[in-house]
Amino acid sequence: MPGSDHSSDSSSNASYDSDEDYRLAQKEWNESLEELQQLVLVLLLPWVGKYFGRRCSYWLYDRYTHVGLGKSFFMGEKPFAWSFFSR
């Protein structure tokens, strides 16, 4: 019988090692996902902000060159309310 106790101990040790390996692999996977998220935040987010910032500034500059800086720049060319009250 002592041999059977030894075999059950080795199977429980193997199960423990397997669980420990799983936990270690899961921890490494979570760490790599966090690194990937940080990479996206550091590289991709500023690039997207730069793209949309330039796009908005080009649009505003084009509007300024065509309309000028006045009420029509902020409110539009000729809003409906202004045409109604100008009569």
N, CA, C and O atoms as a GROMACS GRO file, in nm:
protein
  348
    1MET      N    1   0.078  -0.120   0.000
    1MET     CA    2   0.000   0.000   0.000
    1MET      C    3   0.084   0.128   0.000
    1MET      O    4   0.038   0.230  -0.053
    2PRO      N    5   0.202   0.127   0.057
    2PRO     CA    6   0.278   0.251   0.054
    2PRO      C    7   0.309   0.294  -0.088
    2PRO      O    8   0.322   0.414  -0.114
    3GLY      N    9   0.321   0.199  -0.181
    3GLY     CA   10   0.347   0.235  -0.320
    3GLY      C   11   0.230   0.310  -0.381
    3GLY      O   12   0.250   0.401  -0.461
    4SER      N   13   0.107   0.272  -0.344
    4SER     CA   14  -0.010   0.340  -0.399
    4SER      C   15  -0.020   0.483  -0.345
    4SER      O   16  -0.066   0.573  -0.416
    5ASP      N   17   0.021   0.502  -0.219
    5ASP     CA   18   0.020   0.639  -0.164
    5ASP      C   19   0.120   0.726  -0.239
    5ASP      O   20   0.096   0.845  -0.262
    6HIS      N   21   0.232   0.667  -0.276
    6HIS     CA   22   0.333   0.742  -0.347
    6HIS      C   23   0.285   0.781  -0.488
    6HIS      O   24   0.313   0.891  -0.535
    7SER      N   25   0.212   0.691  -0.553
    7SER     CA   26   0.161   0.721  -0.687
    7SER      C   27   0.054   0.831  -0.680
    7SER      O   28   0.048   0.915  -0.769
    8SER      N   29  -0.029   0.831  -0.578
    8SER     CA   30  -0.131   0.936  -0.566
    8SER      C   31  -0.065   1.071  -0.534
    8SER      O   32  -0.113   1.175  -0.577
    9ASP      N   33   0.046   1.068  -0.457
    9ASP     CA   34   0.118   1.193  -0.429
    9ASP      C   35   0.180   1.250  -0.556
    9ASP      O   36   0.177   1.371  -0.577
   10SER      N   37   0.235   1.164  -0.640
   10SER     CA   38   0.297   1.213  -0.762
   10SER      C   39   0.193   1.269  -0.859
   10SER      O   40   0.220   1.366  -0.929
   11SER      N   41   0.073   1.210  -0.863
   11SER     CA   42  -0.031   1.264  -0.950
   11SER      C   43  -0.081   1.398  -0.898
   11SER      O   44  -0.112   1.487  -0.977
   12SER      N   45  -0.090   1.412  -0.766
   12SER     CA   46  -0.133   1.541  -0.712
   12SER      C   47  -0.025   1.646  -0.734
   12SER      O   48  -0.056   1.763  -0.757
   13ASN      N   49   0.102   1.608  -0.727
   13ASN     CA   50   0.212   1.700  -0.756
   13ASN      C   51   0.209   1.742  -0.903
   13ASN      O   52   0.234   1.858  -0.936
   14ALA      N   53   0.180   1.646  -0.991
   14ALA     CA   54   0.172   1.678  -1.133
   14ALA      C   55   0.057   1.775  -1.159
   14ALA      O   56   0.069   1.867  -1.239
   15SER      N   57  -0.055   1.753  -1.089
   15SER     CA   58  -0.168   1.843  -1.103
   15SER      C   59  -0.133   1.982  -1.051
   15SER      O   60  -0.170   2.082  -1.111
   16TYR      N   61  -0.061   1.987  -0.940
   16TYR     CA   62  -0.019   2.115  -0.882
   16TYR      C   63   0.074   2.188  -0.977
   16TYR      O   64   0.062   2.309  -0.996
   17ASP      N   65   0.168   2.115  -1.037
   17ASP     CA   66   0.260   2.177  -1.132
   17ASP      C   67   0.184   2.229  -1.253
   17ASP      O   68   0.215   2.337  -1.305
   18SER      N   69   0.086   2.154  -1.299
   18SER     CA   70   0.008   2.195  -1.414
   18SER      C   71  -0.071   2.324  -1.382
   18SER      O   72  -0.077   2.416  -1.464
   19ASP      N   73  -0.130   2.328  -1.263
   19ASP     CA   74  -0.204   2.448  -1.222
   19ASP      C   75  -0.108   2.567  -1.209
   19ASP      O   76  -0.142   2.678  -1.249
   20GLU      N   77   0.008   2.544  -1.155
   20GLU     CA   78   0.106   2.651  -1.138
   20GLU      C   79   0.155   2.702  -1.274
   20GLU      O   80   0.173   2.822  -1.293
   21ASP      N   81   0.176   2.609  -1.367
   21ASP     CA   82   0.216   2.649  -1.502
   21ASP      C   83   0.106   2.730  -1.571
   21ASP      O   84   0.133   2.827  -1.642
   22TYR      N   85  -0.018   2.689  -1.548
   22TYR     CA   86  -0.130   2.762  -1.606
   22TYR      C   87  -0.137   2.904  -1.551
   22TYR      O   88  -0.156   3.000  -1.626
   23ARG      N   89  -0.122   2.917  -1.419
   23ARG     CA   90  -0.125   3.049  -1.357
   23ARG      C   91  -0.011   3.137  -1.409
   23ARG      O   92  -0.030   3.256  -1.435
   24LEU      N   93   0.106   3.078  -1.424
   24LEU     CA   94   0.221   3.153  -1.473
   24LEU      C   95   0.198   3.197  -1.618
   24LEU      O   96   0.227   3.312  -1.653
   25ALA      N   97   0.146   3.108  -1.700
   25ALA     CA   98   0.117   3.143  -1.840
   25ALA      C   99   0.010   3.251  -1.848
   25ALA      O  100   0.019   3.342  -1.930
   26GLN      N  101  -0.093   3.242  -1.763
   26GLN     CA  102  -0.198   3.343  -1.761
   26GLN      C  103  -0.144   3.478  -1.718
   26GLN      O  104  -0.183   3.581  -1.773
   27LYS      N  105  -0.055   3.479  -1.620
   27LYS     CA  106   0.006   3.604  -1.573
   27LYS      C  107   0.090   3.668  -1.683
   27LYS      O  108   0.085   3.789  -1.703
   28GLU      N  109   0.168   3.588  -1.754
   28GLU     CA  110   0.250   3.640  -1.864
   28GLU      C  111   0.162   3.693  -1.976
   28GLU      O  112   0.195   3.794  -2.038
   29TRP      N  113   0.052   3.625  -2.003
   29TRP     CA  114  -0.040   3.669  -2.108
   29TRP      C  115  -0.101   3.804  -2.071
   29TRP      O  116  -0.109   3.894  -2.155
   30ASN      N  117  -0.143   3.820  -1.946
   30ASN     CA  118  -0.201   3.947  -1.902
   30ASN      C  119  -0.098   4.059  -1.908
   30ASN      O  120  -0.131   4.172  -1.945
   31GLU      N  121   0.026   4.030  -1.872
   31GLU     CA  122   0.132   4.131  -1.879
   31GLU      C  123   0.158   4.173  -2.023
   31GLU      O  124   0.180   4.291  -2.051
   32SER      N  125   0.157   4.077  -2.114
   32SER     CA  126   0.181   4.111  -2.255
   32SER      C  127   0.065   4.193  -2.311
   32SER      O  128   0.087   4.281  -2.395
   33LEU      N  129  -0.058   4.166  -2.268
   33LEU     CA  130  -0.172   4.247  -2.311
   33LEU      C  131  -0.161   4.390  -2.258
   33LEU      O  132  -0.194   4.485  -2.329
   34GLU      N  133  -0.116   4.405  -2.135
   34GLU     CA  134  -0.097   4.539  -2.079
   34GLU      C  135   0.010   4.615  -2.156
   34GLU      O  136  -0.004   4.735  -2.181
   35GLU      N  137   0.117   4.548  -2.194
   35GLU     CA  138   0.223   4.611  -2.273
   35GLU      C  139   0.170   4.654  -2.409
   35GLU      O  140   0.206   4.761  -2.459
   36LEU      N  141   0.087   4.573  -2.469
   36LEU     CA  142   0.028   4.606  -2.599
   36LEU      C  143  -0.065   4.728  -2.587
   36LEU      O  144  -0.065   4.815  -2.674
   37GLN      N  145  -0.143   4.734  -2.480
   37GLN     CA  146  -0.230   4.849  -2.458
   37GLN      C  147  -0.148   4.976  -2.439
   37GLN      O  148  -0.185   5.082  -2.491
   38GLN      N  149  -0.038   4.967  -2.365
   38GLN     CA  150   0.047   5.084  -2.345
   38GLN      C  151   0.110   5.127  -2.477
   38GLN      O  152   0.124   5.247  -2.503
   39LEU      N  153   0.149   5.031  -2.558
   39LEU     CA  154   0.206   5.063  -2.689
   39LEU      C  155   0.106   5.138  -2.776
   39LEU      O  156   0.141   5.235  -2.843
   40VAL      N  157  -0.017   5.094  -2.774
   40VAL     CA  158  -0.122   5.161  -2.852
   40VAL      C  159  -0.143   5.302  -2.801
   40VAL      O  160  -0.156   5.396  -2.879
   41LEU      N  161  -0.147   5.318  -2.669
   41LEU     CA  162  -0.170   5.451  -2.612
   41LEU      C  163  -0.054   5.545  -2.640
   41LEU      O  164  -0.075   5.664  -2.661
   42VAL      N  165   0.068   5.494  -2.641
   42VAL     CA  166   0.184   5.580  -2.660
   42VAL      C  167   0.207   5.613  -2.807
   42VAL      O  168   0.247   5.725  -2.839
   43LEU      N  169   0.182   5.520  -2.897
   43LEU     CA  170   0.211   5.542  -3.039
   43LEU      C  171   0.089   5.580  -3.121
   43LEU      O  172   0.094   5.675  -3.199
   44LEU      N  173  -0.019   5.508  -3.107
   44LEU     CA  174  -0.133   5.526  -3.195
   44LEU      C  175  -0.218   5.647  -3.158
   44LEU      O  176  -0.262   5.720  -3.246
   45LEU      N  177  -0.242   5.670  -3.030
   45LEU     CA  178  -0.328   5.779  -2.989
   45LEU      C  179  -0.272   5.916  -3.028
   45LEU      O  180  -0.349   5.998  -3.078
   46PRO      N  181  -0.145   5.945  -3.007
   46PRO     CA  182  -0.094   6.075  -3.054
   46PRO      C  183  -0.100   6.091  -3.206
   46PRO      O  184  -0.125   6.200  -3.255
   47TRP      N  185  -0.078   5.984  -3.279
   47TRP     CA  186  -0.084   5.991  -3.425
   47TRP      C  187  -0.226   6.023  -3.471
   47TRP      O  188  -0.244   6.104  -3.562
   48VAL      N  189  -0.325   5.961  -3.410
   48VAL     CA  190  -0.465   5.987  -3.446
   48VAL      C  191  -0.502   6.130  -3.409
   48VAL      O  192  -0.571   6.198  -3.486
   49GLY      N  193  -0.457   6.177  -3.293
   49GLY     CA  194  -0.485   6.315  -3.254
   49GLY      C  195  -0.420   6.415  -3.347
   49GLY      O  196  -0.479   6.518  -3.380
   50LYS      N  197  -0.300   6.385  -3.391
   50LYS     CA  198  -0.230   6.473  -3.485
   50LYS      C  199  -0.305   6.477  -3.618
   50LYS      O  200  -0.320   6.584  -3.678
   51TYR      N  201  -0.352   6.362  -3.665
   51TYR     CA  202  -0.425   6.355  -3.791
   51TYR      C  203  -0.553   6.439  -3.786
   51TYR      O  204  -0.576   6.522  -3.873
   52PHE      N  205  -0.635   6.417  -3.683
   52PHE     CA  206  -0.762   6.490  -3.674
   52PHE      C  207  -0.739   6.637  -3.643
   52PHE      O  208  -0.818   6.721  -3.686
   53GLY      N  209  -0.635   6.671  -3.569
   53GLY     CA  210  -0.604   6.811  -3.543
   53GLY      C  211  -0.567   6.885  -3.670
   53GLY      O  212  -0.613   6.997  -3.692
   54ARG      N  213  -0.484   6.823  -3.752
   54ARG     CA  214  -0.447   6.886  -3.879
   54ARG      C  215  -0.567   6.897  -3.973
   54ARG      O  216  -0.584   6.997  -4.042
   55ARG      N  217  -0.648   6.793  -3.975
   55ARG     CA  218  -0.766   6.794  -4.061
   55ARG      C  219  -0.860   6.908  -4.022
   55ARG      O  220  -0.914   6.979  -4.107
   56CYS      N  221  -0.880   6.925  -3.892
   56CYS     CA  222  -0.966   7.033  -3.843
   56CYS      C  223  -0.905   7.169  -3.873
   56CYS      O  224  -0.976   7.262  -3.912
   57SER      N  225  -0.774   7.182  -3.856
   57SER     CA  226  -0.711   7.312  -3.881
   57SER      C  227  -0.716   7.347  -4.030
   57SER      O  228  -0.735   7.464  -4.065
   58TYR      N  229  -0.698   7.250  -4.118
   58TYR     CA  230  -0.710   7.277  -4.262
   58TYR      C  231  -0.851   7.322  -4.297
   58TYR      O  232  -0.870   7.414  -4.376
   59TRP      N  233  -0.949   7.256  -4.238
   59TRP     CA  234  -1.088   7.292  -4.264
   59TRP      C  235  -1.117   7.434  -4.215
   59TRP      O  236  -1.182   7.512  -4.285
   60LEU      N  237  -1.068   7.469  -4.094
   60LEU     CA  238  -1.091   7.603  -4.041
   60LEU      C  239  -1.019   7.709  -4.123
   60LEU      O  240  -1.073   7.817  -4.147
   61TYR      N  241  -0.897   7.679  -4.166
   61TYR     CA  242  -0.824   7.777  -4.247
   61TYR      C  243  -0.893   7.799  -4.382
   61TYR      O  244  -0.901   7.912  -4.429
   62ASP      N  245  -0.941   7.692  -4.443
   62ASP     CA  246  -1.014   7.705  -4.568
   62ASP      C  247  -1.141   7.788  -4.550
   62ASP      O  248  -1.174   7.871  -4.634
   63ARG      N  249  -1.210   7.766  -4.441
   63ARG     CA  250  -1.330   7.844  -4.411
   63ARG      C  251  -1.294   7.991  -4.389
   63ARG      O  252  -1.367   8.079  -4.434
   64TYR      N  253  -1.183   8.017  -4.322
   64TYR     CA  254  -1.139   8.155  -4.298
   64TYR      C  255  -1.104   8.225  -4.428
   64TYR      O  256  -1.136   8.343  -4.446
   65THR      N  257  -1.037   8.154  -4.519
   65THR     CA  258  -0.998   8.218  -4.646
   65THR      C  259  -1.120   8.246  -4.735
   65THR      O  260  -1.117   8.342  -4.812
   66HIS      N  261  -1.224   8.165  -4.726
   66HIS     CA  262  -1.341   8.186  -4.810
   66HIS      C  263  -1.444   8.280  -4.749
   66HIS      O  264  -1.508   8.356  -4.821
   67VAL      N  265  -1.460   8.277  -4.618
   67VAL     CA  266  -1.566   8.352  -4.553
   67VAL      C  267  -1.512   8.475  -4.479
   67VAL      O  268  -1.579   8.578  -4.474
   68GLY      N  269  -1.395   8.465  -4.424
   68GLY     CA  270  -1.341   8.572  -4.342
   68GLY      C  271  -1.375   8.548  -4.196
   68GLY      O  272  -1.445   8.452  -4.162
   69LEU      N  273  -1.324   8.635  -4.110
   69LEU     CA  274  -1.346   8.617  -3.968
   69LEU      C  275  -1.453   8.714  -3.922
   69LEU      O  276  -1.427   8.832  -3.900
   70GLY      N  277  -1.571   8.665  -3.908
   70GLY     CA  278  -1.685   8.745  -3.864
   70GLY      C  279  -1.796   8.655  -3.817
   70GLY      O  280  -1.773   8.540  -3.780
   71LYS      N  281  -1.918   8.707  -3.818
   71LYS     CA  282  -2.032   8.626  -3.774
   71LYS      C  283  -2.053   8.506  -3.866
   71LYS      O  284  -2.089   8.397  -3.820
   72SER      N  285  -2.030   8.527  -3.994
   72SER     CA  286  -2.054   8.417  -4.088
   72SER      C  287  -1.952   8.304  -4.069
   72SER      O  288  -1.981   8.190  -4.104
   73PHE      N  289  -1.836   8.335  -4.014
   73PHE     CA  290  -1.737   8.229  -3.989
   73PHE      C  291  -1.788   8.133  -3.882
   73PHE      O  292  -1.772   8.012  -3.893
   74PHE      N  293  -1.851   8.188  -3.778
   74PHE     CA  294  -1.897   8.106  -3.668
   74PHE      C  295  -2.038   8.055  -3.686
   74PHE      O  296  -2.070   7.944  -3.642
   75MET      N  297  -2.125   8.132  -3.750
   75MET     CA  298  -2.265   8.097  -3.761
   75MET      C  299  -2.304   8.038  -3.896
   75MET      O  300  -2.414   7.983  -3.909
   76GLY      N  301  -2.221   8.047  -3.994
   76GLY     CA  302  -2.254   7.998  -4.126
   76GLY      C  303  -2.269   8.114  -4.222
   76GLY      O  304  -2.266   8.230  -4.182
   77GLU      N  305  -2.286   8.081  -4.348
   77GLU     CA  306  -2.294   8.186  -4.451
   77GLU      C  307  -2.413   8.278  -4.429
   77GLU      O  308  -2.395   8.399  -4.415
   78LYS      N  309  -2.532   8.223  -4.425
   78LYS     CA  310  -2.651   8.305  -4.403
   78LYS      C  311  -2.755   8.217  -4.332
   78LYS      O  312  -2.834   8.150  -4.398
   79PRO      N  313  -2.754   8.217  -4.201
   79PRO     CA  314  -2.849   8.132  -4.129
   79PRO      C  315  -2.993   8.174  -4.156
   79PRO      O  316  -3.020   8.289  -4.191
   80PHE      N  317  -3.083   8.081  -4.140
   80PHE     CA  318  -3.224   8.105  -4.167
   80PHE      C  319  -3.280   8.216  -4.078
   80PHE      O  320  -3.357   8.299  -4.125
   81ALA      N  321  -3.242   8.219  -3.951
   81ALA     CA  322  -3.294   8.319  -3.858
   81ALA      C  323  -3.251   8.458  -3.899
   81ALA      O  324  -3.331   8.552  -3.887
   82TRP      N  325  -3.130   8.476  -3.946
   82TRP     CA  326  -3.083   8.609  -3.986
   82TRP      C  327  -3.158   8.658  -4.110
   82TRP      O  328  -3.191   8.776  -4.121
   83SER      N  329  -3.184   8.568  -4.202
   83SER     CA  330  -3.257   8.610  -4.322
   83SER      C  331  -3.401   8.645  -4.288
   83SER      O  332  -3.460   8.730  -4.355
   84PHE      N  333  -3.459   8.583  -4.186
   84PHE     CA  334  -3.594   8.613  -4.144
   84PHE      C  335  -3.602   8.749  -4.077
   84PHE      O  336  -3.696   8.825  -4.102
   85PHE      N  337  -3.505   8.782  -3.992
   85PHE     CA  338  -3.507   8.910  -3.921
   85PHE      C  339  -3.454   9.026  -4.003
   85PHE      O  340  -3.474   9.141  -3.964
   86SER      N  341  -3.388   9.002  -4.114
   86SER     CA  342  -3.332   9.110  -4.192
   86SER      C  343  -3.435   9.176  -4.283
   86SER      O  344  -3.403   9.276  -4.347
   87ARG      N  345  -3.556   9.127  -4.291
   87ARG     CA  346  -3.658   9.183  -4.377
   87ARG      C  347  -3.711   9.311  -4.325
   87ARG      O  348  -3.798   9.371  -4.387
   0.00000   0.00000   0.00000
